[in-house]
């Protein structure tokens, strides 16, 4: 990137920070405020109540329902004909990626440049109503997501609450290795190498030292589908994944896996991972274990749809369409099996701030809207380690609140049109 373009990015950040700073000053430290709207989503009960009010003080919700106390002098923010609901959660994002050739981004763009881009992605996601996210790997930027998370937590830049993994972990020649480049050029992998249990533990300890909140491991890949038959090689055995899970648990942390299909998905479930992301193929035994251990699948349909619609050539488009159709058919079996789900989009390769499409797709492919919202908000809060803190509008929870037109139980696509965003009691976006 040229110096001029880098300067433009810096100016963009400063410009983006201006409304953020105004939002910070607008929210006095302990001054209560009342939000009023036509409706409020009670996600746990699966219903919308009318009207809706939330009393916020500092960064927490004091009360929520059809009517709340109005403390003397408390301003009332009347948002009109909208539904108040908890801030959205995306359990699978890539802040350090943007549309374009993913493999070339990590080669051509410096880590400082990619970190600047990540701050803009975090802002865009927040403004779209996503107040909490799990960043599933910097794709070669190491622990740079630690700095982004910390800057958000310190109020220096706007963005969602973040759980971050640093680099994902992969085997030599695995899913995210630089397999398609000239070997003589020694192009670096987008992930951290670990080829056995001992190396997994060493890599995990190094990432925790650098600030990661959880571990992301590539368990399967490269995927293929021929005449409707899907296959993907596993990368780690059950015992190796168990070693990673045990090491993470030693310090109170968890392991999430990229796992598209069998037998890797089975190995991940047997090892007791926190989530199985993508999950295009799950055997009956894998689903039994996921139900038993309450391991959610995170389908990430949006990225499959995007790759289908933006394929480089007809052959690639046909392959991506076959993969999407296969995944959609398997999703119906997974719904029937009663496994838990969380909502994650894999945003990054497609534009940040557009990932509410994932909720729409999960509904279109067979999940009732109320269940999609519960998967996103209740299961998402649990998966990110903020159960009882976010995901519902309840006293004592963080004041992470968004407003959407209409009723999301009747039309879940309204989550793509967020008009108001509050995170931790601070208003970042309003009509």
Helices and strands as residue ranges (DSSP letters): H 3-26, E 33-42, E 47-57, E 60-65, E 75-78, E 82-86, E 88-93, H 102-108, H 111-127, E 130-135, H 144-153, E 161-164, E 169-170, G 183-185, E 192-193, H 197-209, E 215-218, E 220-226, E 229-234, H 238-250, E 255-259, H 264-271, E 275-278, H 284-293, E 296-298, H 301-309, H 314-337, E 341-342, H 357-364, H 369-374, I 375-379, H 380-383, E 401-405, G 412-416, E 418-423, E 426-429
